[in-house]
Amino acid sequence: MATTALQRTDHPSAPINLTWPERYISIAGGVKLAYSGFRYLFKNPFSSILKLGAGGYLLNRGITGHCELYSQIGKETTAPVNINIRSSFTIKKPRHEVYSFWRKLDNLPLFMNHLESVEILDNERSHWVLKLPTGVTTVSWDAEIVHDIPGEMIGWSSLPGSVIDNAGKVRFRDTYDDQGTLVDVVISYQPPAGGIGAGLAHILNSVFKKMVNNDIQNFKQYMDIVNIEDVAVVV
């Protein structure tokens, strides 16, 4: 309670959007820069003034817990930034066929362009490689199936220590006229810990949503035209 009161009185108008580790790092960096600026003020006045200014900014950032840059990109709290992507669509194929195709996770890169590969390690674990929107590099992690109801639902989650903490769930239901399958997809991820990761999440949020939504629509189109018997599936 005392900490909350202190935070509110110290900086009443601006939200606290820095975690304590970030604040400690800012204060330490500010002290170091300010000390260097004072020490060489007369020897190198120009660079020393720059260091004093940067040190003052970091000190203020750490003491108040507020970063204006984060506010500009929409980060107003210290809570983790989660990105959730939801989509629902109908496929004109039997539910068990659609489930079986998705359950064999290495089929996913066939229509998900943002995935470079999915390697099945065993019946539950798999290795995923994601292509970043820039196309410059890739990010990889291991995941496991955490829920599996044959013909109805598949749920997966990244293993602890993954670069990008992510999870997904797909439900399969018969259409009302029994002529196809209703597919409900939820994919969520949390960027790397810390303000930089959170800031990137705000910037890339719409990019990832559009990219994954496009891939999900590719799945619908792929399943509407593909002959399931020509693709290896889990029975």
C-alpha positions in Angstrom: 0.0 0.0 0.0 2.8 2.4 0.9 4.5 1.8 -2.5 1.3 2.5 -4.3 0.7 5.7 -2.5 4.3 6.8 -3.1 4.0 6.1 -6.8 0.8 8.1 -7.1 2.2 11.1 -5.3 5.5 11.1 -7.1 3.9 11.0 -10.6 0.2 11.6 -10.3 -0.7 12.3 -13.9 1.4 9.8 -15.9 0.8 6.0 -15.6 3.5 3.6 -14.4 4.4 1.5 -17.3 7.9 0.3 -16.3 8.5 -2.9 -14.3 10.8 -2.7 -11.3 13.7 -4.4 -13.1 13.5 -1.9 -15.9 13.4 1.0 -13.3 16.4 -0.4 -11.5 18.3 -0.6 -14.8 17.3 2.9 -15.7 18.4 4.3 -12.4 21.8 2.5 -12.5 22.4 3.7 -16.1 21.4 7.2 -15.2 23.7 7.4 -12.2 26.6 6.0 -14.3 26.0 8.5 -17.2 25.5 11.5 -14.8 28.7 10.6 -12.9 30.7 10.4 -16.1 29.2 13.7 -17.3 30.2 15.5 -14.1 33.7 13.9 -14.0 34.6 15.1 -17.5 32.5 18.3 -17.6 35.5 20.6 -18.1 37.6 18.2 -20.2 34.9 17.3 -22.7 32.0 19.8 -22.1 29.9 18.9 -25.1 29.8 15.1 -24.6 29.5 15.6 -20.9 26.4 17.7 -21.3 24.9 15.0 -23.5 25.7 12.4 -20.8 24.2 14.6 -18.1 21.0 15.0 -20.2 20.7 11.3 -20.9 21.5 10.4 -17.3 18.8 12.8 -16.0 16.3 11.3 -18.4 17.1 7.7 -17.2 17.0 8.8 -13.6 13.6 10.4 -14.0 12.4 7.3 -15.9 13.5 5.0 -13.2 12.3 7.1 -10.3 8.8 7.8 -11.7 8.3 4.5 -13.4 7.0 6.2 -16.4 8.4 6.0 -20.0 6.9 8.5 -22.4 8.1 6.4 -25.4 6.1 3.4 -24.1 3.0 5.6 -23.7 3.4 6.8 -27.3 3.1 3.2 -28.5 0.2 2.4 -26.2 1.8 0.7 -23.3 0.2 2.3 -20.2 0.7 -0.4 -17.6 3.3 -3.0 -16.4 1.0 -5.9 -17.3 2.3 -8.3 -20.0 1.1 -7.6 -23.5 -0.9 -10.5 -24.9 -1.9 -10.7 -28.6 -4.9 -12.8 -29.2 -6.1 -13.9 -32.7 -9.6 -15.4 -33.1 -11.2 -16.7 -36.2 -14.2 -18.9 -37.1 -15.1 -20.4 -40.5 -16.8 -23.3 -42.2 -15.1 -26.1 -44.3 -17.1 -28.3 -46.5 -15.5 -31.6 -45.3 -16.3 -34.0 -42.5 -15.2 -33.1 -39.0 -13.0 -36.1 -38.5 -11.1 -35.3 -41.7 -10.5 -31.7 -40.8 -9.4 -32.6 -37.3 -7.0 -35.3 -38.5 -5.4 -33.0 -41.0 -4.7 -30.3 -38.3 -3.6 -32.9 -35.7 -0.7 -33.8 -37.9 1.0 -30.5 -37.1 3.7 -30.7 -39.8 0.8 -30.1 -42.3 0.4 -26.6 -40.9 3.2 -24.9 -43.0 1.4 -26.2 -46.1 -1.0 -23.2 -45.7 0.4 -21.1 -42.9 2.9 -18.9 -44.7 4.2 -17.4 -41.4 5.5 -20.9 -40.4 8.7 -22.1 -42.0 8.4 -25.5 -40.5 6.9 -27.7 -37.8 8.8 -30.8 -36.9 7.0 -33.5 -34.9 9.3 -34.8 -32.1 6.9 -37.3 -30.7 3.1 -37.8 -30.2 2.9 -34.6 -28.1 5.9 -32.5 -28.6 6.9 -30.5 -31.8 9.5 -28.0 -32.9 8.1 -24.8 -34.5 10.0 -22.3 -36.7 8.3 -18.9 -37.3 9.3 -16.5 -40.1 9.2 -12.9 -38.8 7.3 -10.3 -40.8 10.5 -8.6 -41.9 11.8 -11.9 -43.4 15.2 -11.2 -42.0 15.3 -14.0 -39.5 13.3 -16.8 -37.8 12.3 -17.6 -34.3 11.9 -21.2 -33.0 10.5 -22.9 -30.0 9.2 -26.3 -28.8 5.6 -26.9 -28.1 3.4 -29.7 -26.7 -0.2 -30.8 -27.2 -1.9 -30.1 -23.9 -5.5 -31.0 -24.9 -6.5 -33.5 -27.5 -10.1 -34.7 -27.9 -10.2 -36.7 -31.2 -12.5 -35.1 -33.7 -13.4 -32.2 -31.4 -10.5 -30.1 -30.1 -6.7 -29.6 -30.2 -4.8 -27.4 -27.7 -1.1 -26.7 -27.7 1.3 -24.5 -25.7 4.9 -23.6 -26.0 7.3 -25.2 -23.5 8.8 -23.1 -20.6 11.7 -21.0 -21.7 10.5 -20.3 -25.3 11.5 -17.1 -26.9 7.8 -16.4 -27.6 5.3 -17.7 -25.1 2.4 -18.9 -27.2 -0.6 -21.2 -27.1 -3.4 -22.2 -29.4 -6.7 -24.0 -29.5 -8.8 -25.3 -32.4 -12.4 -26.6 -32.0 -14.2 -28.7 -34.6 -18.0 -28.9 -34.8 -20.5 -30.2 -37.2 -22.4 -27.6 -39.2 -26.1 -27.4 -38.5 -26.9 -29.1 -41.8 -24.2 -31.8 -41.2 -22.6 -30.7 -44.6 -19.3 -29.5 -43.2 -17.2 -28.5 -40.2 -17.3 -25.3 -38.1 -13.7 -24.5 -37.1 -13.0 -22.1 -34.2 -9.3 -21.0 -33.9 -7.7 -19.1 -31.0 -4.0 -18.3 -31.1 -2.3 -16.1 -28.5 1.2 -15.2 -27.8 3.2 -13.0 -25.4 6.4 -11.3 -26.7 9.7 -11.6 -24.9 9.7 -10.2 -21.3 10.4 -6.6 -20.7 9.5 -3.3 -22.1 11.2 -3.7 -25.5 9.2 -6.9 -26.1 6.0 -5.3 -25.0 6.7 -2.2 -27.2 7.3 -4.4 -30.2 4.1 -6.3 -29.5 2.1 -3.1 -29.8 3.8 -2.2 -33.0 3.6 -5.7 -34.6 0.1 -6.5 -33.2 -1.8 -5.7 -36.3 0.9 -7.1 -38.5 0.8 -10.5 -36.8 -3.0 -10.5 -36.7 -3.3 -9.9 -40.4 -0.6 -12.4 -41.2 -2.1 -15.2 -39.1 -5.7 -14.4 -40.2 -4.6 -14.7 -43.8 -3.0 -18.0 -43.1 -6.2 -19.3 -41.4 -8.2 -18.3 -44.5 -5.6 -20.1 -46.5 -6.4 -23.2 -44.5 -10.1 -22.9 -45.4 -9.2 -22.5 -49.1 -6.7 -25.3 -48.9 -9.1 -27.7 -47.3 -11.9 -26.8 -49.7 -9.8 -27.9 -52.7 -7.4 -30.5 -51.3 -8.0 -34.2 -51.5 -7.5 -35.4 -48.0 -6.5 -38.9 -49.2 -3.5 -37.4 -50.9 -2.2 -35.9 -47.7 -0.8 -38.0 -44.8 -3.1 -37.6 -41.8 -3.5 -39.0 -38.4 -6.3 -41.5 -38.1 
